[in-house]
Amino acid sequence: MKAFMDENFLLETPTAQRLFHEAAEKAPIFDFHCHLSSQEIWENKQFANLTEAWLGGDHYKWRAMRSDGIDESLITGDAPAYDKFLAWAGCIERLIGNPLYHWTHLELQRFFGITTPLTAKTAPAIWEQACAALQSGKMGARDLILRSHVAALCTTDDPTDDLHYHTLLAQDDSFPVKVLPAWRPDKGLNIHLPAFRPWVAALAQASGVEITGFASLCQALLCRMDFFAGLGCCASDHGMDTVPYVEASSEEVDGIFRKALAGESLTQRENDAYRTALLQFLGREYSRRGWCMELHFSTMRNNNTRMYQAIGPDTGFDSIGDPQVALPLSRLLDSLAKEGALPRTILFTLNPKDNYVLGAMCGNFQDASVRGKVQFGSAWWFADNRDGMLEQMRILANTGILANFVGMVTDSRSFLSYPRHEYFRRILCNLLGGWVENGEYPADWETLYAIVQDISFGNAARYFGLAL
């Protein structure tokens, strides 16, 4: 029997162990898609206790706790922090096979030196040890980032954001980690939602452009993109339930925009025509500026109406969507490629049924400008587990070039989540090590080390033009 989550956790062969410990383990991290707060980084936020650092905002854990029959007061409610922690400790005992079990214990090991499994019985001692560490003044947001060997990260920022804390961080030579804004214009794409008109008003104020039609909307966005670029923005991200593609004239798109601005309802075709036109405009600009475009899709959000009304979005009631992907995605990418305006693009699907679709789709739009110009993004959200990562990498290897993969992202709001990169790297090294041990690839250590280090960090750094 192997020891519980020891130094060779998930590394099943000598080759896998060598690849991880000699090539992957100490490689820096570029977390190019996360939801960390630039304000909390600037302020080096200190955490009062483990519940605040661990359970606040973590809808992964919240879903598991609800599935264990735990009352909402102990999840997102007003129960004492210690009681919430005890509820989580009781839940985790039953999470055998769930990635949350591994993530939780990697975080306890890496940040707190705690190797004892978390259970209802061990919870009081673990709480005391972890909280003492958090209250030491040496485990603030910046400290946790530095301890995780993060070289750079991209936050998630609306075009209307003032980026105040990014400005302060850019001027702070004492913190060596690059904290870059990432452009996330979802509210501008979601023309059908009630928040659209207030967002347009906020954009007009932030840009100083009076927005009366589609052309002036684009002009306002250009102004804000210039501002983001001045603070080192190199990435854009789009969270979409579905991929739109409806061709429409510029006059029709302008009419749709004005109709929405007047508060009139839109048809699905009008909605998709507007979204298509705006994505095409943005894609051209990303290409011109050298920004990368990330597309996240196949989600189904806010499924539980009662809970959405009670505690709002992003609280653990989203799941996998099942839309048609291949045709609209192909037409959208092709519409930009025909103009020579397709930016470097990373495709993330929440639905694993489309893994081969994306693996094959990427090959349609590669060119000599960069290795792996169109990327099949890492296993994401509900697929962000050992099986999901293995499937994504195997399919990428089968349909493209795994060695060019830009690797893992945390997609997290927690400063304790960086061991997810280690989890990914262990799975990667075990996959490659198995192929070598099975005689499917030679034991060419120089090449293998380069592949592992590139997937862990180097490919993403080059892909996003990260200067370190």
Secondary structure, DSSP 4 states (H G I P E B T S, - for coil): ---TT-TTTT--SHHHHHHIIIIITT--EEE-S----HHHHHTT---SSHHHHHTTT-HHHHHHHHHTT--GGGTTSSS-HHHHHHHHHHHHTT-TT-HHHHHHHHHHHHHH---SPP-TTTHHHHHHHHHHHHTTTS-SHHHHHHHTTEEEEE--B-TT---HHHHHHHT-TT--SEEE--B--HHHH-TTSTTHHHHHHHHHHHHT----SHHHHHHHHHHHHHHHHHTT--EEEEE-SS-------HHHHHHHHHHHHTT----HHHHHHHHHHHHHHHHHHHHHHT-EEEEEE-EE----HHHHHHH-SSSS--EE-----HHHHHHHHHHHHTTT-PPPEEEEES-GGGHHHHHHHHGGG--TTSTTSEEEPPP-GGG-SHHHHHHHHHHHHHHS-GGG--------S-TT-THHHHHHHHHHHHHHHHHHHTTSS---HHHHHHHHHIIIIIHHHHHTT---
